Amino acid sequence: MKYLITGLGNIGSEYHNTRHNIGFRILDALAGASNISFEDQRYGMVSSYRFKGRLFILLKPSTYMNRSGLAVDYWLKKEKLTTENLLVLVDDLALPFGAVRVRPKGGDGGHNGLANINQVLGTSNYARVRFGIGNDFSAGKQVDYVLSDWSEEETRQLPEKLNSCIQIIQSFGTVGLQRTMNQFNTNKE
């Protein structure tokens, strides 16, 4: 079995430690824990990860957030995968920091990356991991907030939260979406 795991984010060192780049951070944590590295390929940085007989194609799109659908569509076709084997890792303002929810489908919730994926693929029926970044910003400051760096306290807590996301990816590929949701969505923050 083969899966496409796409972490959403923006390329460039200025975005590396921002809340909006949590998808990239999750995949970087997985790569670091697994001693694998990413290569610059068409539409993104790509790596392969094997776990319990499954192959995970890890994708960090280089198209910037609002054009993520181009990269996802290309890699689904290149790897001959359907959306049933797609998992997208994304930040979520509606969840408190570190809360993680696995969903089988859904709207974009105002997230430009998800909106573009939905538009390009013509569907929102694909699994996603929504990583809570909180919403501690004043009116009109949403963009500044999502593109700002994590606080010191959040930075201290990130490794544990990233490890949980790695477990979700592994579970998605080995026991399936429903059992993964049953296990990880019951863990209320």
C-alpha positions in Angstrom: 0.0 0.0 0.0 1.1 3.5 -0.9 0.0 6.9 0.5 0.6 10.6 -0.2 1.1 12.6 3.0 1.1 16.3 2.2 2.1 18.8 4.8 1.0 22.3 4.0 3.3 25.3 4.4 5.2 28.1 2.6 8.7 27.7 1.3 11.4 30.0 2.5 13.4 30.4 5.7 11.2 33.3 6.8 8.3 30.9 7.2 10.1 28.0 8.7 9.0 28.5 12.3 5.5 30.0 11.7 2.2 28.5 12.8 1.0 28.3 9.2 3.9 25.9 8.4 2.9 23.2 10.8 2.4 20.7 8.0 6.0 21.1 7.0 7.1 20.8 10.6 5.3 17.5 11.1 6.9 16.0 8.0 10.3 17.4 9.1 9.9 15.7 12.5 9.0 12.4 10.8 12.0 12.7 8.5 14.3 13.5 11.5 13.0 10.6 13.5 13.4 8.2 10.5 16.7 9.4 9.2 15.4 10.3 5.8 15.8 13.5 3.8 13.8 15.5 1.3 14.8 16.1 -2.3 13.7 19.0 -4.4 11.4 17.6 -7.1 8.6 18.9 -9.2 6.2 21.0 -7.2 7.8 20.3 -3.9 10.3 18.7 -1.5 9.6 15.0 -1.5 10.8 12.0 0.5 9.8 8.3 0.8 9.2 6.7 4.2 8.5 3.0 4.8 6.7 1.7 7.8 5.2 -1.8 8.4 5.2 -2.6 4.7 3.6 0.6 3.7 5.2 3.3 1.5 4.5 6.9 2.4 5.3 9.6 -0.2 6.0 12.7 1.9 5.3 16.0 0.1 6.0 19.6 1.2 4.6 21.7 -1.8 6.8 24.4 -3.2 3.8 26.2 -4.7 3.1 28.3 -1.7 0.0 27.7 0.4 -2.6 29.1 -1.9 -1.6 26.9 -4.8 -1.1 23.6 -2.9 -3.6 21.8 -5.1 -1.2 21.9 -8.0 1.4 19.9 -6.1 -1.2 17.5 -4.6 -2.8 16.8 -7.9 0.5 16.2 -9.7 1.8 13.8 -7.0 -1.5 11.9 -6.8 -1.3 11.3 -10.6 2.4 10.6 -10.6 2.1 7.9 -7.9 -1.2 6.6 -9.4 -3.1 7.2 -6.1 -6.7 8.2 -5.4 -7.8 10.6 -2.7 -8.5 7.6 -0.4 -4.8 7.4 0.0 -4.2 11.1 0.6 -3.7 12.7 4.0 -3.2 16.5 4.3 -1.6 18.1 7.4 -2.9 21.6 8.0 -3.0 24.3 10.7 -6.4 25.2 12.2 -7.3 28.4 13.9 -10.6 26.9 15.3 -8.7 24.5 17.6 -6.6 25.4 20.6 -2.9 25.1 20.4 -1.8 21.4 20.0 -5.3 20.0 19.7 -5.3 17.6 16.8 -8.4 16.3 14.9 -8.4 13.7 12.1 -11.2 14.2 9.6 -12.3 12.1 6.6 -13.4 15.2 4.6 -14.6 18.7 5.0 -14.7 22.2 3.9 -11.7 24.5 3.8 -12.6 26.4 6.9 -11.2 29.6 5.3 -7.8 27.9 4.8 -6.4 28.9 1.4 -4.3 25.7 1.1 -7.3 23.5 1.6 -9.5 25.7 -0.6 -7.0 25.3 -3.5 -6.7 21.6 -3.0 -10.5 21.2 -3.0 -10.8 23.4 -6.2 -8.0 21.6 -8.1 -9.1 18.0 -7.1 -12.8 18.9 -7.5 -13.5 17.3 -4.1 -13.1 17.8 -0.4 -13.3 14.0 0.2 -9.8 13.3 1.5 -8.5 12.8 5.0 -6.8 15.7 6.8 -5.1 16.2 10.2 -6.1 19.6 11.6 -3.5 20.9 14.0 -4.7 23.6 16.4 -2.8 26.8 16.4 -5.2 28.7 18.5 -6.8 32.1 17.7 -5.0 34.5 20.1 -5.2 37.5 17.8 -7.1 40.8 17.6 -9.6 41.7 14.9 -7.9 42.0 11.5 -4.7 40.4 12.6 -5.3 36.8 11.5 -2.7 36.9 8.7 -0.1 38.3 11.1 -0.9 35.6 13.6 -0.7 32.6 11.3 2.5 33.9 9.8 4.1 34.6 13.2 6.5 32.3 15.1 5.4 30.0 17.8 5.6 31.4 21.4 8.4 30.0 23.7 5.8 27.9 25.6 4.4 26.5 22.3 7.9 25.8 21.1 8.6 23.7 24.3 5.4 21.7 23.7 5.8 21.2 20.0 8.0 18.0 20.0 5.4 16.0 21.9 2.6 17.3 19.6 4.6 16.5 16.5 5.3 13.0 17.8 1.5 12.5 18.1 1.1 13.6 14.5 3.7 11.1 13.4 1.7 8.3 15.1 -1.4 9.5 13.3 0.4 9.2 9.9 1.6 5.7 10.8 -1.9 4.7 12.0 -3.6 6.1 8.9 -1.4 3.8 6.7 -1.6 0.7 8.8 -5.0 0.5 10.4 -7.0 2.9 8.3 -8.8 6.2 8.7 -11.7 5.2 10.9 -9.6 3.4 13.5 -7.2 6.3 13.5 -10.0 8.8 14.1 -11.4 6.6 16.9 -8.0 6.5 18.6 -6.7 10.0 18.2 -9.9 12.1 18.2 -10.9 10.9 21.6 -7.8 12.5 23.1 -9.4 15.8 24.1 -7.1 18.7 25.0 
